[in-house]
Amino acid sequence: MCKIDMGIDSFSCTYSLTPKQKDSILGALRIRPRFQIRCNDYFDCTYDYASDCFAGQGIKLRVSRYRGSIWRLTVTVHPTLLLGDTDRSALFRPDKENTKEVMSGADLFLKEICCPCKLKNMKLYRVDITINLIFDTAAVVESYLRILKKSLILPRYYVEYFRKGEDKAKDYKEANKHSYKQGCKTASFFAYDKTAQLEMIDASPASLVGKRVLRLEVQLRRKGMRKWVSKDHMDNNGKVLRMLYEKAGEIFSWYLKRLQLKGQRHVRYKEAKEMIDGLRSKKTRERMLYLLRKASDRKSLSAAIEDLKVEFGLKSGQINRVLKKFDKLGISPITLTNADSEEKLPVLAGFLK
């Protein structure tokens, strides 16, 4: 039913610049194509310049300063593109050899813009750990995206959207339709129809003809990486990339479990109701049926649980017991709609096994 590809889509490194180093880099970037002034606020002492002059080779550059803070160079690397793979859906599976090749390849471009250091000496700022779930039909991808949008919102996370004027998507309305993201200061969980995104920018590869890709990304910032990588290894960029790749399955399992998408089947509302109606305890039936109905009506499982809590005056422990009853039945409170093409959908967490 599904082919799975796991790896790293991109990573970003930062480096603090002196005013002289900043001037040298900006001077080299201004004379090249695809230079952008994103912000130039003298009174707020905030500046943001970006360059896509090497984007076709997998390198994006940004020179910025926020409210009088130190100048910074941010280098975003798409490793597979840097290594010559033009398939924009391809993922990087780091080992010692190819990581060294990526670092040295990036250094050649950095040298052209007068960068004062090599990529390995910069601070790793963000890593996008990624899974491609490749299906034969768009309908399955749409069903999973709807389920993800209905999932639990994690504590201290908030749902993020593409917005008009941000230039993060060619068509922000279409991007929101085909994606879902929730994040906090240290990490984000992002899911989207990769095929739709590539079609939007006219970059769909021949390998995906007749296929649809549901892409899941965990975007870890430096503090978020520390949950998975020991402090002793954080200064070795290559080692961090390899360790995060090796723990990718564990990382995604951690997120899916907390999104309440850990191991239950998604069935139609009617089937779920019939299974709950067969339970002995009236109190349990009432609470489960209420949550089932609210999960269908409300925007997210978090909102449905809040309604359940208020309606029955439940505490956190009692809420957890209701969710465990769903686990025991082997079904999710997030059900399929009549528009879903499948009668039952395998749980996302199951693909990781």
N, C-alpha and C positions, 0 to 999 in steps of 0.2 A: 504493500500500500504506500510505503514511504521510503525514500532514500534519504540518508542523513549524512551531512557533512559538518564537521566541527573544526573550529580554528580561531584565528584572530583576524578581524577585518582591518583594523587600523590601530595605531597608537600615537600618542603625542608626547613630546619632550619640551621642557622649557629651560631657558638660560638667562641669567641676569646680565644686563648690558650696562656698560658705562656710557655716558653721553657720546663719547668719541666713537665707540663701537657701534652705537645706534646710528650715528650719522653715516658711517661707512656702509652699513648694511642697507639703510634706506636709499643711499646714493646709488648703490648697485641695483636695487629693486626698481627704482623710479624709471630707469632707462630701459627696463624690460617690459614686455607686454603684460596685460592683465594685472596691473597694479591698481589697488582700490584704496581710497581714503574713506574708511567706515565711520570715523569720528575724529574731529579736529577742534576741540573745545578749549580755547586758550584760558578762559576764566575759570573753568572747572579743573584745568590742568589734566585733562583726559584726552588721550590720543589713541587711535587704533588704525593701523595700516595692514592691509593684507595683500598677498601676491599669489597668483595661481600660475606663475610663469613656468613652473616645473610640475604642474598638476598632472599633465599627461604622462609624466614619468613617476608619479606616485608621491610627490612632495608638495605640501601646501605650507605657506609661511605667513607668519603674523608678527608684527612688531607693535607693542602696545604699552601704554602707561595709564594707570587709573588713579585719578585724583592725587597727583603729585607723588605717587609711589615710584619705585624703581622701574626702569625700562626693562621689558622682557621680550625675548625672542621665543616664539612657540613654533615648533616644527611638527607637523602632522604627517605621518608616513603610512601609505597604503602598501604594505610589503609585496603583495603579489604583483601589483602594477609596477613597482620598482624593479622586480625581478623579471619583468617582460611579459607577464600574463595579462592580456588585454580583457579577459573575462571579468567584468565588474562584480560578478557574484562569487568569484573564487576566494577562498580563505587560506590564510597563512598558517602552516603547522610548523612552528619553530623547533629547530634542533641547533646544535652548536655551529654546524657548518653554514646553514642557510641564514642564521641570525647574524653571523659574522659578515656574510655577503651583503645583507641588507644594510648593516651599519656602515660598511665601507662604501657601498653604492650611494648612500645618502650623503656621506662626507664629501664626495666629488661635487655634488650640487652645492653644498654648504660652502665649500671653498670658493666657488664662483661668486658668492655674494659677500665675501670677506668675513665669514663667520669666524669668531676667535677660538672656537673649540670644536671637537669632534662630537658626534651624536652620543657616543658611549659615555662622555663626560657631562652630558646634560642630565637634568632631573626628569625621570619618567613621571609624567603628569596624569595621563589617562590611557587606559587600554580597553578596547572594545572586544570582549570575548563573544564569539558568535556561533550559532547553529543555523544551518540551512536545512529545513525540512522540505523535501522536494516531492510534490504530489502530481498526479496526472490531471487533476481538475481544479478550476478556480473555486468551485463551490465549497470544497473541503477547507481551503484556506480561509474563505469568508466565514465559515462556521467557527473555525478555531479563533479567528480574530474577534468575533462577536462574544465568544466565551471568555476570552482574555479581557475584553472590555468590561465584562460583568464580574470579574474576579475581585478578590479582597484587595483593598488598598492598604499597603503596609504602614505600620506606625511611623510617623514623621515623614512619610512620602506624600507626594501630591501628584495629581494627574496633570500632564503637560500637553500642550497643543501647539501645532504650527499656527503662526499668526501672520496676518497680512503685513507686508513691509519688512519682514525679518530676513527675507532672502534665503531661508533655509530649505525651501521647497519651491519648485517651479509653479505648482498650483497648490496653495495651502489647503483649500477645501478638499481636493482629491486626496492630498497627503493625509489629512485627518480621517478621511473615510477609510483609508486602507492601512491605518496604523494605530497603535496604542502605546502610550508611554507613561510611566510613573517614576518619579525620582526624588532624591533628597540631595543634601550637600555632598555626600560622598559616593553616591552610586545611582544608577538608573536602570530600570528594566524596560526594554523597548522591543515591541513586536510589530512587524509590518509585512505587507505583501511586497517582497523584493522584486518580483516580476513586474508588478504595476509601477514600482518606482523606476525601474530600468526603462520601461516603455515610455514613461513620462519624459525621460531625458534622452530618448532615442539611443540607448546603449544596451539593448537586450541582446545577449550573445546567442549564437546558433545552438549552443548546447542546451538552451532552455526552450527551444521550439516545442510546443505542445506540452510544456510543463508549467507548474506554478510553484513558487518558492515562498514558504512562510519563514521569514527570518526572525530569530530571537537573538537579542543582544543584551548582555549585561555590561554596562559601561561603568567601569571602576575608575574613580579618581584615586589619587595617591593614598589618601586615608582609607578608602575602601579596599585597596589592594592589601593593606596590612592585616586584614582579617584572614587572608589566604596565603600570605608570604611572610616569613619571619623577618624581623627587623634587621637581622644580620645580612640578609640578601638584598635589601631594598636599594642599595647603591650600585648593584650590578644589573643594568638594564636588560641584558641578554638573559640572565638567569631568571629575572622576574617574568619576562615573557614566556619562557619555557615552563616555569612552575605554574603560571596561570593557565596555560594551555593544558598541562597535565591534569589540572584540577577542574577543567571546564565542566565535565559531567557533574561533579560534586557541587559546583557553584550553581548550575542551572537547577539541579534537584533541590537545593536549599531555597531558591526563589519560588519554584513551582509549589513546593510544600506550603510555604507561607502565603502564597496567593490562593490557597485552598484548591489547588489543582494537582493534588499529589497522587491520587490513585483510584479515583472513582470514575465509573463510566458516565458519559453524558447521554441520557435517554430523553424521550419525549415526555412532556408534562403528564399525559394520561398514564403512561406506564409507571412513572415515579409515584403518582398519587395512588395507584392500585397497590403498589408495594407497601406504601406507608399505611394504607387502610387495613392491611393485613396484620398490623402490629397489635398486641394485646392491650397495652397501656393507652387509655384515652388521653391522658395528659401529654404523653409523648407524641401521639398522633396529632393532636391539636397544634402543638408547637412546631412539629415538622411540616405539617401542611401549611401553616401560616408562613413559615420561612420559604417554603417552596413557591407559594403564590407571590410573596414579596420579591423574591429573587427574580421572578419572571417580570414583575411590574416595574421594579426600581432599576436605577441606572447601574448600580453595583451591588455586590454581595455585602459590602460594608454598610451600605444604606439599608439593605434588607435586614441585616442583623441588628442594626440600631432600632428599627421598627419593632422587631421581635422583642428586644430588650425592654422597650417602653410598654408594649402591649401586655406583656405578661409579668413585668417587673422583675426581670431576670438579672442575675449577676454573671460575671465573666465565666465562672466555673460552670454554671448552668447552661450558658451559651455553648461552651465547649462540649458539654455532654450531648446537646442536640446535634452538633456537627459530627460527633463520634457515632451517633445513631445512623447518620447518612453513610459514614464510612463502613459501618457494620453491614448495611444493606448493599454496599458496593456501588452506590450511585452518588452523583453530585447534586446539590440543590440548584445548580445552574443547568437548566434543561434545554433541549433542542427546540427549535420552532418548527412550525409546519412547513416553512420555506426551506429548511435544511434538507439537503438531498439524501443524507444518510439517516437510517433508523437509529443507529447507535454510533458514537464516535469513540475511538480509543483515547485514553487519557494522554495528554502530552508527556507527562512524566514517564510513561511507559516506553516512549521512543528512546529515552536515554539509556535504557537497559539493553 
